[in-house]
Structure formats: C-alpha cells, structure tokens
Amino acid sequence: MFDVIIAGCGPTGAMLAAELRLHDVRVLVLEKETEPVSFVRIVSLHIRSLELMAMRGLLDRILPHGRRRPAAGFFAAIAKPAPKGLDSAYAYLLGIPQPVIVRLLEEHAVQRGAQVRHGCAVVGVEQDDEGVTVELADGEQLRGRYLVGCDGGRSTVRKLVGVGFPGEPARSETLMGEMEVGVPPEEIAARVAEIRETQHRFWLRPFGGGVYSVLVPAAGVSDRAQPPTLEDFRQHLRAVAGTDFGVHSPRWMSRFGDATRLAERYRVGRVLLAGDAAHIHPPIGGQGLNLGVQDAFNLGWKLAAQVRGWAPETLLDTYQAERHPVAADVLDNTRAQTELLSTEPGPQALRRLFTELMDFDEVNRHLIEKIAGTGIRYEVGEGPDLLGRRLRDIDVRQGHLYGLLHRGRGLLLDRTERLTVSGWSDRVDHLADPTAALDVPCVLVRPDGHVVWIGDDQQDLDDHLGRWFGEPTH
C-alpha cells in the first residue's frame, strides 16, 4: 500500500515525487517507457522554475548542464532586450536538454526515497473511500491512497476517470529537428534572416560541427505519433525557403502542433492530474515544462498534508482553485502568441503594434513576467499586493531566504521578533530577523514560496496558520 502512486516520470511526476518525499510520503512512480527519449530537444527553465529549484537546493546541480541567456525575446519571438527591474535573483533563461533535466529530477526523487518503475503502463483505475487500485498492462494491481496522473497530453489516467479535455485541436504543425547541412553558413544566415522577416516559425540555428537546429512550418496536420522523415524536412524547407539547404544525417526529428486543451477539473476523488495531463498548448514561449513543474510544487505539500493527516478540510481543493486559472492564462497567452506568428496581414499588423508597445518597459516586463511565472498571484484574501504572490529570494540573517525552504516546510519570517509558531513547529519554521529585506513587519510563506499572511498580530497569525497548516499539535 503506497501513499501516492504517480503515473508518469517526466519532469512533473519526478518533481512531485521528490516534493512528497520531503514529508516522508510513500511514493511509487510508474513510467510506461523503458528507455529515455532518444532525441535531445532543448527546453527552457524560466525564472519561477529556477527559483523553485533554488528553494529545494537543486539549482546548483542543474546549472552546469544548461546554458544561460537573457530573459528576453521569447514572447512571440519578438526580439526585445530583457526589461529592467525583473524582481528575481534568477532573472535569466536556462536552456537545457530535455533528457538531462528529466534524468536529474528522477535522480533527485530516487535519492529522496521515491520508488520508480519503468516499463509499467497504467491501463485501469478503480477508486473507493479508502484508496485507488491501479492496474498495469501486465495485469499486476497496485494499491495507493491517492493517484496522480502526470502521464502527458494523451493521459490514460485522465481518460480512465472521465475528465473532459475541451479546447481546440491542432490547426497547424511545425517540424523540428537537428541535422547537418550542405551549404555554407553565410548562405544559410542570409536566407534565414530574409525569411524570418515574415515567417517566424522558421529557423536554422548552428549547434557547431556542421549541425543545425531546424524549425520549419508544415503543410497540414499529421499524426503526431509518426515522426517526420528527412524527406518531409526537405520538402517543407523547399516550400518555405526555396532550398532544402542540403540537410542530411539527422540526429533527431519530431513534429508538434498547436492543439490547446484544459482539463475540466484537476481532481476526481482520490485521483488528481498535473502537468500535460491537465493542460496542453503550443510550445511558443517554452512554458509547458515550467507549468507542470510549478503544478508539482503547488500540489506536493498539500497532498502530503492530506496523507499525513494535518491538512485543513479545503486545502487539497486549493490545488485546482489556484492552478487551473494559471493554466487557462497560459493557454490564452500561447493562443495570442500563435496568432502573432501568422503570416496573414491582420496578425502581422498586430505583431508590428506589439513590437512598438514592447518598447515601453512596463509592457515588456508584464509579458515577460507572465511567461516566466513571476506575475502569478493566488487568491488567498484581501491585503497588500504581496499577498498571494511568491516572495523573491531576499537577504536574511542566515544568508538567503530560499536556503531556509529546502525542507519544504512553511516559514514565518518575523521582523518584530514577537511572534511564535508554537503548535505548528512540526510544519512551520520561524525566523526572527529584524534585518530581513522586507517592507512589511512579518510574512507567512507556504512551502511553495507564496505569501499567505502579512501582519504583526499573533491571533491573526494563528488563524492563518490554522487555515493553511491545520490544527495546532497542542
């Protein structure tokens, strides 16, 4: 009997498993694939995800495997510099190979004590008042108190529990891959620059050693389960650029569409959804992996509280209440960005207008913070603007705030040195520090770094401790 079974060991599933293990929850992760993916797609970690990694002491492990670049130019591929005043110690983008981040997060989960089984496909789910029975393709049955579907856009778990996945099917398709080319670099650069004046779903970017990353729009929509061929790339390159650039010797090739869907709900009894199982959207802006990892951070401590028995009655329901609107906003901004990539006259006019507007620093910052995840504010009550938002990695007496959040516990940051978390000290840490770089007296921070109380009154604090961290132990 496991406390939580997770279907899918991608970034979302692995991160969720590690978060649950911080609270000694017995976790089993089931991954249907027996081997890692063969292609080396580069994914991006945005500012908020980098902050979360820093909160758990993971960032130093990840940074050597990635490549930093400015937090700019990724809203609809409109080339603008990074806006001034991004309120984070991690105000950059980290490009990292997808297999590498998956491996690092799975290793982290295993080191924390999670069990991971590969080659295990979920084919059946039954739940009752006590738990969930999961059936595997080989007929084995497993039992857990909760099941979380982190099994991707075609989620078996979502389908088995009957959750609707409304939205729009793919209308367009793009081919992406890495391959060698047969023409001089200067010829490629000149042709790409000319085409990208109007076609923004196109590039050939050098990787070194004669290898290029190739992105080219396709005609129509194909079965995503069937990878494209080299001849497909040649055909579509000729259609767009008038030449196939002599592409050959591909390392990997894939296709993606612009389907956009959002699960009707994130929870059915003891079954929950996270990551692509709950939402899919075009990859423009590189938000998908980040959205899933941030789902895991929001859900992990809440589900652990439910398992450990101290969760307030409505705590687990706040997962959907908080994350569903965030996903809806991401779907909307990717819809908007996709329109701005169109070669039609109307969208091109809008693109020119957005390009002008983004010269205003406030507009540029707003769009970057939307994609980077730092502009999120959860509805946790009325109060100052900081309430419901994530707290940046401020300086404190012991060094930096995020260093105090490695254990995944709540934190009272107390500049008055008068308050206490007595009764909740098994779940919430207390730092009395009048020198902390805050412009409010005290804040209560959840394990995911969001502020849920601001003030200096002990009774008011106790009420909010009870709301988020359950009944006191004495």
C-alpha positions in Angstrom: 0.0 0.0 0.0 1.6 3.2 -1.2 0.5 6.7 0.0 0.7 8.1 -3.5 1.1 6.5 -6.9 2.2 8.8 -9.7 1.7 7.8 -13.4 4.5 9.3 -15.5 8.1 10.1 -14.6 8.6 13.2 -16.7 9.7 16.5 -15.0 6.2 16.9 -13.4 6.0 13.4 -12.0 9.6 13.3 -10.8 9.3 16.7 -9.1 6.1 15.8 -7.4 7.6 12.6 -6.1 10.5 14.5 -4.6 8.2 17.0 -3.0 6.1 14.3 -1.4 9.2 12.5 -0.1 10.2 15.7 1.8 7.3 14.8 4.1 8.0 11.0 4.3 5.1 10.1 2.0 5.5 6.6 0.5 5.7 7.2 -3.3 5.7 4.9 -6.3 6.3 6.4 -9.8 5.2 4.3 -12.8 6.7 5.2 -16.2 5.5 3.4 -19.2 8.6 3.9 -21.3 11.6 1.6 -20.6 14.2 3.9 -22.1 14.7 7.7 -22.0 13.7 9.6 -25.1 16.2 9.3 -27.9 16.0 12.9 -29.1 17.8 15.8 -27.4 15.3 18.7 -27.6 16.4 21.8 -25.7 13.8 23.0 -23.2 13.9 26.2 -21.1 13.6 26.8 -17.4 12.0 30.2 -16.8 12.6 32.4 -13.8 10.0 31.0 -11.5 11.1 27.4 -12.1 14.7 28.4 -11.4 13.5 30.0 -8.1 11.7 26.8 -7.1 14.8 24.7 -7.9 16.8 27.1 -5.7 14.2 26.7 -2.9 15.0 22.9 -2.8 18.8 23.2 -3.2 18.6 21.8 -6.8 19.8 24.7 -8.8 23.5 24.2 -8.3 23.1 20.6 -9.6 21.2 21.8 -12.7 23.1 24.9 -13.8 26.2 23.1 -15.1 24.1 21.2 -17.6 22.4 24.3 -19.1 23.1 27.4 -20.9 22.0 30.8 -19.6 20.6 33.5 -21.8 18.8 36.8 -21.1 15.1 36.6 -20.1 14.1 38.3 -23.3 12.8 37.8 -26.8 10.6 34.8 -26.2 7.1 36.5 -26.3 6.0 35.5 -29.8 9.7 35.6 -30.8 9.7 39.4 -30.7 13.3 40.5 -30.3 13.4 42.9 -27.4 16.0 43.2 -24.7 15.3 42.0 -21.2 13.2 44.5 -19.3 14.7 46.4 -16.4 13.7 45.6 -12.9 12.9 41.9 -13.1 12.4 41.2 -9.4 14.4 38.0 -9.0 17.9 36.8 -8.2 17.5 34.3 -11.1 16.4 36.7 -13.9 17.6 34.6 -16.8 16.5 31.7 -19.0 18.3 28.3 -18.7 18.3 26.2 -21.8 18.9 22.5 -21.0 18.5 19.2 -22.9 15.2 17.6 -22.1 16.6 14.1 -21.3 19.1 15.8 -18.9 16.5 17.6 -16.8 14.3 14.5 -16.7 17.3 12.4 -15.5 18.4 15.0 -12.9 14.8 15.3 -11.4 14.3 11.5 -11.4 17.7 11.0 -9.7 16.6 13.6 -7.1 13.3 11.8 -6.5 15.1 8.5 -6.0 17.7 10.0 -3.7 14.8 11.3 -1.6 13.4 7.8 -1.4 10.8 7.5 -4.2 10.5 4.2 -6.0 10.5 4.5 -9.8 9.5 1.6 -12.0 10.0 1.8 -15.8 8.1 -0.2 -18.4 4.8 0.0 -16.4 1.8 1.2 -18.3 -1.4 2.0 -16.4 -4.5 0.5 -18.1 -7.1 0.5 -15.3 -8.1 2.7 -12.3 -10.7 2.0 -9.6 -11.2 4.1 -6.5 -13.2 3.8 -3.3 -13.4 5.6 0.0 -10.0 4.2 1.2 -7.8 4.4 -1.9 -7.1 3.7 -5.6 -6.4 0.4 -7.3 -4.2 0.8 -10.3 -4.0 -2.0 -12.9 -0.9 -2.3 -15.1 -0.7 -3.7 -18.7 0.8 -7.0 -17.4 -2.2 -7.5 -15.1 -0.5 -6.5 -11.9 -2.6 -4.5 -9.5 -1.2 -1.9 -7.1 -2.9 0.0 -4.3 -2.4 3.6 -3.2 -4.2 6.1 -1.1 -4.0 8.6 -4.0 -3.1 8.6 -7.7 -1.7 11.5 -9.6 -1.8 11.4 -13.4 1.4 13.1 -14.8 1.3 11.0 -17.9 1.2 13.6 -20.6 -1.2 15.2 -23.1 -2.7 11.8 -24.0 -3.1 10.9 -20.3 -4.5 7.5 -19.7 -5.4 8.4 -16.1 -7.4 11.4 -17.3 -9.4 9.3 -19.7 -9.9 6.5 -17.2 -11.5 8.8 -14.6 -13.7 10.5 -17.3 -12.3 14.1 -17.1 -13.2 16.1 -20.2 -10.4 17.8 -22.1 -12.1 20.6 -24.0 -10.2 23.0 -26.3 -9.1 23.3 -29.9 -7.4 20.6 -32.0 -4.2 21.3 -33.9 -4.7 23.7 -36.8 -1.1 23.9 -37.9 2.1 21.8 -37.5 5.8 22.5 -37.2 8.7 20.2 -37.9 11.7 20.4 -35.6 15.0 18.5 -35.5 18.8 18.6 -35.5 20.7 17.7 -38.7 23.8 18.5 -40.7 23.6 20.9 -43.7 25.4 21.0 -47.1 25.7 24.7 -47.8 28.0 27.5 -46.4 26.9 29.1 -43.0 26.9 32.6 -44.6 24.4 31.5 -47.2 22.1 29.9 -44.5 22.3 33.1 -42.3 21.3 35.4 -45.2 18.4 33.3 -46.3 17.1 32.7 -42.8 17.3 36.4 -42.0 15.3 37.2 -45.1 12.6 34.6 -44.4 12.2 35.5 -40.7 11.1 39.0 -41.6 7.6 37.5 -42.2 7.8 33.8 -41.2 8.6 33.4 -37.5 8.1 29.6 -37.4 11.3 29.1 -39.2 14.9 28.9 -38.3 18.2 27.2 -38.9 20.5 27.7 -35.9 24.0 26.4 -35.8 25.0 24.0 -33.0 28.6 23.6 -34.1 30.3 20.9 -36.0 28.1 21.5 -39.0 24.9 20.5 -37.0 21.9 22.9 -37.1 18.6 23.1 -35.2 15.9 23.2 -37.9 12.4 24.6 -37.4 10.0 24.7 -40.4 6.2 25.0 -40.8 4.5 22.0 -42.4 1.5 22.0 -44.7 -1.5 20.4 -42.9 -1.5 18.4 -39.7 -0.2 14.8 -39.4 -0.4 12.1 -36.8 2.0 13.2 -34.0 2.7 9.6 -33.2 4.5 9.3 -36.5 7.8 11.1 -36.5 8.7 13.1 -39.7 11.2 11.8 -42.2 14.2 13.6 -43.6 12.3 13.9 -46.9 9.5 15.7 -45.0 12.0 18.3 -43.9 13.5 18.7 -47.4 10.0 19.1 -48.9 8.9 21.8 -46.4 12.2 23.6 -46.5 12.0 23.9 -50.2 8.4 25.2 -50.0 9.3 27.9 -47.5 12.9 28.8 -48.4 13.2 27.6 -52.0 16.0 25.3 -51.0 16.5 22.4 -48.6 20.0 23.6 -47.6 21.3 20.1 -48.3 20.1 18.8 -44.9 21.3 15.3 -44.1 22.4 13.0 -41.2 19.6 13.9 -38.8 20.2 13.4 -35.0 16.5 13.5 -34.2 13.3 14.7 -35.8 9.9 15.5 -34.4 6.7 17.4 -35.0 4.4 19.5 -32.8 1.0 21.1 -33.4 -0.9 24.0 -31.8 -3.6 22.0 -30.0 -4.8 23.8 -26.9 -6.8 22.0 -24.2 -7.5 22.3 -20.5 -8.9 19.6 -18.2 -12.4 20.4 -16.9 -11.2 19.6 -13.4 -7.9 18.5 -11.7 -9.4 16.2 -9.1 -11.8 13.3 -9.1 -12.0 11.9 -5.6 -8.6 10.4 -4.9 -7.2 10.9 -8.4 -5.5 14.2 -9.4 -4.0 15.5 -12.6 -0.8 17.6 -13.2 1.4 18.8 -16.0 0.4 18.0 -19.6 -2.2 15.5 -18.4 -4.1 18.6 -17.2 -3.2 21.1 -20.0 -1.6 21.2 -23.4 -0.8 24.2 -25.6 1.6 25.2 -28.3 5.3 25.3 -27.2 5.7 29.0 -28.1 7.3 30.8 -25.1 8.6 27.5 -23.7 6.1 27.4 -20.9 4.9 23.7 -20.8 7.6 22.1 -18.7 7.6 25.1 -16.3 3.8 25.0 -15.9 4.0 21.3 -15.0 6.9 21.7 -12.5 5.0 24.5 -10.8 1.9 22.3 -10.6 4.1 19.8 -8.7 5.3 22.4 -6.2 1.8 23.6 -5.6 0.3 20.1 -5.2 3.2 18.3 -3.4 2.9 19.8 0.1 -0.9 19.9 0.0 -1.2 16.2 -0.9 1.5 15.4 1.7 -0.5 17.2 4.3 -3.6 15.2 3.3 -1.7 11.9 3.6 -0.1 12.9 6.9 -3.4 13.9 8.4 -3.0 17.5 9.2 -4.4 19.2 6.1 -7.3 21.6 6.7 -10.5 20.4 5.1 -10.3 22.5 2.0 -6.5 22.6 1.5 -6.4 20.0 -1.3 -9.2 21.8 -3.2 -7.0 24.9 -3.4 -4.8 23.0 -5.9 -7.4 23.2 -8.6 -8.6 26.6 -7.5 -5.1 28.1 -7.8 -3.5 26.2 -10.7 -6.5 25.9 -13.1 -6.7 29.7 -13.7 -2.9 29.8 -14.2 -3.1 27.2 -16.9 -6.0 29.0 -18.5 -3.9 32.1 -18.6 -1.0 30.2 -20.2 -3.3 28.8 -22.8 -4.6 32.3 -23.6 -1.1 33.8 -24.0 0.0 30.9 -26.2 -3.1 31.4 -28.4 -2.2 35.1 -28.6 1.5 34.4 -29.4 0.5 31.8 -32.1 -1.7 34.4 -33.8 1.3 36.9 -33.8 3.3 34.3 -35.6 0.9 34.1 -38.5 1.9 35.4 -41.9 -1.5 36.8 -42.6 -1.9 40.6 -42.9 -4.0 41.1 -39.8 -1.8 39.2 -37.4 1.3 40.8 -39.0 -0.3 44.2 -38.3 -0.9 43.2 -34.7 2.7 42.0 -34.4 4.0 45.3 -35.6 1.8 47.0 -32.9 3.0 44.7 -30.2 6.6 45.3 -31.3 6.0 49.0 -30.7 4.2 48.5 -27.4 7.0 46.4 -26.1 9.4 49.4 -26.3 7.5 50.5 -23.2 9.4 48.9 -20.3 6.2 48.2 -18.3 4.6 46.3 -21.3 7.8 44.3 -21.9 8.1 43.4 -18.2 4.4 42.4 -17.9 4.7 40.0 -20.8 8.0 38.5 -19.6 6.6 38.0 -16.1 3.5 36.4 -17.5 5.6 33.8 -19.3 8.3 33.5 -16.6 5.6 32.7 -14.0 6.7 35.5 -11.6 3.5 37.5 -12.1 1.2 34.9 -10.5 -1.0 36.0 -7.6 -3.2 33.4 -5.9 -6.5 34.4 -4.4 -5.7 34.0 -0.7 -7.6 37.0 0.7 -7.6 40.8 0.7 -4.4 42.6 1.5 -1.2 44.2 0.2 -0.1 43.4 -3.4 2.5 40.9 -2.0 -0.2 38.7 -0.5 -0.7 35.7 -2.7 2.5 36.3 -4.6 5.8 34.5 -4.5 8.4 36.0 -2.2 11.7 36.6 -4.0 15.0 35.3 -2.6 15.6 38.1 -0.2 18.6 38.5 2.1 18.1 37.3 5.7 20.4 36.9 8.7 21.3 33.3 7.7 22.1 34.3 4.1 19.2 33.9 1.6 15.5 33.1 2.1 15.4 30.2 -0.3 18.1 28.4 1.7 15.6 28.1 4.5 13.0 26.4 2.3 15.0 23.3 1.4 12.9 21.0 3.6 9.6 22.0 2.0 8.1 23.5 5.2 6.2 26.7 5.9 8.1 29.7 7.2 7.2 32.6 9.4 9.6 35.5 8.7 9.2 37.7 11.7 10.8 41.2 11.7 9.1 42.1 15.0 10.7 39.2 17.0 7.5 39.0 19.0 5.5 36.2 17.2 5.6 32.4 17.5 4.5 29.3 15.6 4.1 27.3 18.8 1.7 24.4 18.0 2.8 24.3 14.3 6.5 23.9 14.8 6.4 20.4 13.2 5.2 22.0 10.0 6.3 25.7 10.0 9.8 27.2 10.7 10.2 30.5 12.5 12.9 33.1 11.6 13.0 36.1 13.8 15.1 38.6 11.9 14.6 42.4 12.1 17.2 42.9 9.4 15.3 40.9 6.7 14.9 42.8 3.5 11.1 43.3 3.7 8.9 46.4 3.8 6.2 44.7 5.9 6.5 43.5 9.5 6.0 39.8 9.1 5.1 37.2 6.4 3.9 33.7 6.5 5.3 31.8 3.5 3.9 28.4 2.2 6.3 25.6 1.2 5.9 26.7 -2.4 7.2 30.2 -1.6 3.9 32.1 -1.8 2.9 34.6 0.9 -0.4 33.8 2.6 -0.3 36.3 5.5 1.1 39.7 6.3 0.9 41.4 9.6 2.1 41.6 13.2 -0.8 40.3 15.3 -0.4 36.8 16.9 -4.1 35.9 17.0 -4.5 36.8 13.3 -1.4 34.8 12.6 -2.8 31.8 14.5 -6.0 32.0 12.4 -3.9 31.8 9.2 -1.7 29.1 10.5 -4.8 27.1 11.1 -6.2 27.9 7.7 -3.1 26.6 5.8 -1.4 24.3 8.2 -4.2 22.7 10.2 -4.9 22.3 13.9 -2.0 23.0 16.3 -0.5 20.0 18.0 -1.0 21.5 21.4 
